[in-house]
Amino acid sequence: KKIGGLLYNDQTDGLASKELNSIAALTFNPKPAEEIFKVITACLDPQQNTWQTLLKAVIVTDHLVKYGAERCVDHCWNMMRRIEVLVDYNSAAVKT
């Protein structure tokens, strides 16, 4: 719930390090880690989300790889296809 509120809130410009670290700490428990990655996976869909949400999801993913549990690396490796699609993403070309 916490991560969904942070990622989908387009009113804020970025994420504080305190928020990022609290999310990373949650990844050391299996059940919260699964929920976090379900939300991140949903946020990485460029057709369904704004560029702000996509950017925050990439920032959180990067932070989790660096500071989260080892399982974060495995999850991110599995999400690599979704992340690679964002290389060609252009928010001006997205039809609303």
QUICORZI-V494895 format. One record per pair of residues at least 6 apart in sequence whose C-alpha atoms are under 7 Angstrom apart, sorted by the first residue. I is the first residue (numbers start at 1). J is the second residue. D is the distance in whole Angstrom. If there is no record, write none. Layout:
I;J;D, I;J;D
This chain:
3;36;7, 4;39;6, 7;53;5, 7;56;6, 7;57;7, 8;53;6, 10;52;6, 10;53;7, 14;56;7, 20;60;7, 20;63;7, 24;64;5, 24;67;6, 24;68;4, 25;68;6, 26;32;6, 26;33;6, 27;33;4, 27;68;6, 27;69;6, 28;69;5, 40;57;6, 43;49;6, 43;53;6, 43;54;6, 43;57;6, 44;54;6, 44;57;6, 44;82;7, 46;54;7, 51;91;6, 64;72;6, 65;72;6, 65;73;5
